[in-house]
């Protein structure tokens, strides 16, 4: 879902400037990987790099079509108008987590990384009852805006333009969470050449400005 707005924008550019009828269906990463693995008729897929690697291993996507597209950083956010704890250092962020009444995280790669971070800190069991996982396809920012979480971890691109949320900043040194999103052609595709051409466009320098505007960095 972190690439949803970007891919919609680039698909529109393809339709307008290249006459190529492109449609992206954006769903949660777990769901997307499952559907591709089951052989659903998609031409290409964009997922976190490790998920693409698993699909390559299972033969669901073509290994030689794998191309990194964007780098996405995870940030810490709170409800707009709420308390703004210090998250500038790893100890400060750990303390903010321990003091938060409800901690929002996603079902995607950033959410998995957050749980690993809490486990590394040795606080996962202490805060488990206060963890609120956003349903697949729902941004953590919505949990914050609706008062269902007091502290949230989310990829920057999923918070761009979202009302009711205050971004405190990126995770501090020592606990950064960075996701590299990657595209690959699905093995079942009957339009492999067109899919490869689209991936080449998605990775091209001319898309860099759109990526940065959506809170992402070109890979």
C-alpha positions as a printed NumPy array, in Angstrom:
array([[  0.   ,   0.   ,   0.   ],
       [  3.002,   2.32 ,   0.418],
       [  3.273,   2.555,  -3.375],
       [ -0.463,   2.911,  -4.069],
       [ -0.598,   6.662,  -4.766],
       [  2.639,   6.628,  -6.76 ],
       [  1.591,   3.729,  -8.987],
       [ -1.811,   5.312,  -9.614],
       [ -0.103,   8.534, -10.675],
       [  2.378,   6.766, -12.953],
       [ -0.359,   4.62 , -14.485],
       [ -2.239,   7.791, -15.396],
       [  0.951,   9.179, -16.953],
       [  1.289,   6.029, -19.04 ],
       [ -2.279,   6.309, -20.266],
       [ -1.929,   9.992, -21.057],
       [  1.573,  10.167, -22.514],
       [  2.156,   6.683, -23.903],
       [ -1.292,   5.442, -24.808],
       [ -0.694,   2.361, -22.654],
       [ -3.746,   1.2  , -20.735],
       [ -2.303,   0.402, -17.317],
       [ -4.255,  -0.496, -14.196],
       [ -2.748,  -1.255, -10.784],
       [ -4.798,  -2.99 ,  -8.114],
       [ -3.401,  -1.951,  -4.737],
       [ -3.967,  -4.324,  -1.828],
       [ -2.036,  -5.298,   1.292],
       [  1.32 ,  -6.895,   0.572],
       [  0.458, -10.241,   2.162],
       [ -2.676, -10.491,   0.031],
       [ -0.836,  -9.438,  -3.132],
       [  1.902, -12.037,  -2.648],
       [ -0.646, -14.768,  -1.959],
       [ -2.651, -13.973,  -5.077],
       [  0.418, -13.923,  -7.3  ],
       [  1.653, -17.198,  -5.784],
       [ -1.73 , -18.756,  -6.523],
       [ -1.336, -17.871, -10.195],
       [ -3.933, -15.12 , -10.475],
       [ -3.722, -13.41 , -13.876],
       [ -1.484, -10.407, -13.238],
       [  1.206,  -9.15 , -15.604],
       [  3.503,  -7.691, -12.959],
       [  3.682,  -7.161,  -9.232],
       [  5.266,  -4.538,  -6.977],
       [  6.166,  -5.667,  -3.462],
       [  8.891,  -5.381,  -0.849],
       [ 12.095,  -6.872,  -2.211],
       [ 12.117,  -9.891,   0.109],
       [  8.564, -10.769,  -0.91 ],
       [  9.575, -10.604,  -4.574],
       [ 12.531, -12.891,  -3.808],
       [ 10.174, -15.46 ,  -2.29 ],
       [  7.967, -15.298,  -5.389],
       [ 11.053, -15.818,  -7.552],
       [ 11.993, -18.87 ,  -5.463],
       [  8.511, -20.327,  -5.935],
       [  8.565, -19.681,  -9.684],
       [  5.706, -17.184,  -9.541],
       [  7.647, -14.287, -11.084],
       [ 10.549, -14.12 , -13.533],
       [ 13.91 , -13.737, -11.823],
       [ 15.471, -11.778, -14.686],
       [ 12.663,  -9.195, -14.569],
       [ 13.382,  -8.097, -10.977],
       [ 13.963,  -4.317, -10.728],
       [ 14.136,  -2.145,  -7.596],
       [ 11.857,   0.894,  -7.881],
       [ 11.8  ,   2.936,  -4.667],
       [ 13.147,   3.13 ,  -1.142],
       [ 10.615,   3.83 ,   1.609],
       [ 11.465,   4.98 ,   5.129],
       [  9.288,   4.423,   8.172],
       [  8.415,   7.37 ,  10.4  ],
       [  6.861,   7.847,  13.825],
       [  3.604,   9.784,  14.06 ],
       [  0.972,  10.849,  16.586],
       [ -2.553,  12.241,  16.33 ],
       [ -2.621,  15.903,  15.345],
       [ -2.931,  18.071,  18.439],
       [ -1.776,  15.278,  20.734],
       [  1.339,  14.909,  22.843],
       [  4.604,  14.897,  20.896],
       [  7.091,  12.664,  22.697],
       [ 10.799,  12.836,  21.993],
       [ 11.753,  10.211,  19.41 ],
       [ 15.106,  11.697,  18.364],
       [ 17.232,   8.894,  19.812],
       [ 16.755,   5.163,  20.204],
       [ 16.406,   5.325,  24.027],
       [ 13.885,   8.175,  23.703],
       [ 11.834,   6.267,  21.14 ],
       [ 11.868,   3.156,  23.314],
       [ 10.576,   5.218,  26.238],
       [  7.86 ,   6.777,  24.053],
       [  6.714,   3.294,  23.08 ],
       [  6.59 ,   2.187,  26.713],
       [  4.504,   5.236,  27.643],
       [  2.099,   5.092,  24.67 ],
       [ -1.47 ,   4.037,  25.409],
       [ -1.919,   2.384,  22.011],
       [  0.729,   1.661,  19.368],
       [ -0.302,   1.418,  15.732],
       [  1.579,  -0.681,  13.177],
       [  0.862,  -2.149,   9.762],
       [  0.447,  -5.651,   8.358],
       [  3.216,  -4.966,   5.837],
       [  7.016,  -5.082,   5.999],
       [  7.301,  -1.976,   8.178],
       [  4.914,  -3.51 ,  10.721],
       [  6.927,  -6.71 ,  10.813],
       [ 10.098,  -4.683,  11.328],
       [  8.459,  -2.732,  14.184],
       [  7.637,  -5.969,  16.007],
       [ 11.224,  -7.136,  15.532],
       [ 12.436,  -3.822,  16.955],
       [ 10.217,  -4.2  ,  20.01 ],
       [ 11.48 ,  -7.752,  20.443],
       [ 15.085,  -6.556,  20.221],
       [ 14.383,  -3.931,  22.868],
       [ 12.892,  -6.624,  25.103],
       [  9.553,  -4.783,  25.439],
       [  7.304,  -6.753,  23.08 ],
       [  5.567,  -8.692,  25.838],
       [  5.2  ,  -5.556,  27.963],
       [  3.356,  -3.638,  25.23 ],
       [  1.622,  -6.509,  23.405],
       [ -1.811,  -5.628,  24.809],
       [ -1.394,  -2.064,  23.515],
       [ -0.447,  -2.995,  19.954],
       [ -3.066,  -2.11 ,  17.339],
       [ -2.508,  -3.595,  13.909],
       [ -4.181,  -1.722,  11.073],
       [ -6.311,  -4.015,   8.878],
       [ -4.797,  -4.842,   5.491],
       [ -5.168,  -1.868,   3.166],
       [ -5.812,   0.596,   6.019],
       [ -3.039,   3.098,   6.816],
       [ -1.822,   3.382,  10.396],
       [ -2.445,   7.107,  10.023],
       [ -6.162,   6.438,  10.052],
       [ -5.832,   4.75 ,  13.44 ],
       [ -4.087,   7.878,  14.711],
       [ -6.604,  10.271,  13.18 ],
       [ -9.515,   8.294,  14.647],
       [ -7.951,   8.15 ,  18.126],
       [ -7.404,   4.387,  18.034],
       [ -3.648,   4.775,  18.499],
       [ -1.568,   7.385,  20.315],
       [  1.708,   6.489,  18.59 ],
       [  2.112,   4.964,  15.163],
       [  4.767,   3.576,  12.848],
       [  4.097,   3.965,   9.129],
       [  5.948,   4.373,   5.865],
       [  6.142,   8.033,   4.894],
       [  4.269,   7.625,   1.609],
       [  1.179,   6.348,   3.426],
       [  0.953,   9.532,   5.487],
       [  1.392,  12.103,   2.699],
       [ -1.648,  14.365,   2.685],
       [ -3.442,  12.455,   5.452],
       [ -5.395,  14.756,   7.768],
       [ -5.35 ,  14.4  ,  11.54 ],
       [ -1.767,  13.123,  11.767],
       [  1.459,  14.742,  12.961],
       [  4.712,  13.141,  11.795],
       [  7.4  ,  13.342,  14.472],
       [ 10.199,  12.162,  12.21 ],
       [ 12.058,   9.181,  10.854],
       [ 13.172,   6.452,  13.207],
       [ 16.462,   7.499,  14.822],
       [ 19.914,   6.091,  14.142],
       [ 20.25 ,   2.482,  15.202],
       [ 16.65 ,   1.486,  14.564],
       [ 15.837,   2.774,  11.077],
       [ 13.258,   0.794,   9.105],
       [ 13.787,   1.028,   5.368],
       [ 11.836,  -0.96 ,   2.761],
       [ 12.968,  -1.373,  -0.841],
       [ 10.03 ,  -1.917,  -3.19 ],
       [ 10.662,  -4.011,  -6.26 ],
       [  8.784,  -4.947,  -9.429],
       [  8.826,  -8.204, -11.364],
       [  6.927,  -9.806, -14.24 ],
       [  4.509, -12.558, -13.268],
       [  5.196, -15.96 , -14.79 ],
       [  1.563, -16.29 , -15.918],
       [  1.66 , -13.036, -17.906],
       [  0.852, -13.304, -21.612],
       [  2.273,  -9.78 , -22.121],
       [  5.756, -10.117, -20.741],
       [  7.397,  -7.645, -23.12 ],
       [  4.832,  -4.953, -22.299],
       [  5.232,  -5.677, -18.576],
       [  9.024,  -5.361, -18.836],
       [  8.648,  -2.072, -20.701],
       [  6.343,  -0.754, -17.993],
       [  8.78 ,  -1.746, -15.252],
       [ 11.564,   0.033, -17.142],
       [  9.437,   3.184, -17.178],
       [  8.622,   2.857, -13.453],
       [ 12.349,   2.651, -12.706],
       [ 13.392,   5.43 , -15.085],
       [ 14.837,   8.8  , -14.   ],
       [ 11.765,  10.613, -15.344],
       [  9.697,   9.173, -12.484],
       [ 12.051,  10.442,  -9.748],
       [ 10.144,  13.67 ,  -9.062],
       [  6.837,  11.84 ,  -8.657],
       [  8.475,   9.383,  -6.266],
       [  9.879,  12.12 ,  -4.039],
       [  6.543,  13.957,  -4.029],
       [  4.975,  10.81 ,  -2.569],
       [  7.513,  10.5  ,   0.236],
       [  9.645,   7.881,  -1.527],
       [ 13.167,   7.862,  -2.94 ],
       [ 14.24 ,   6.365,  -6.263],
       [ 16.023,   3.051,  -5.742]])
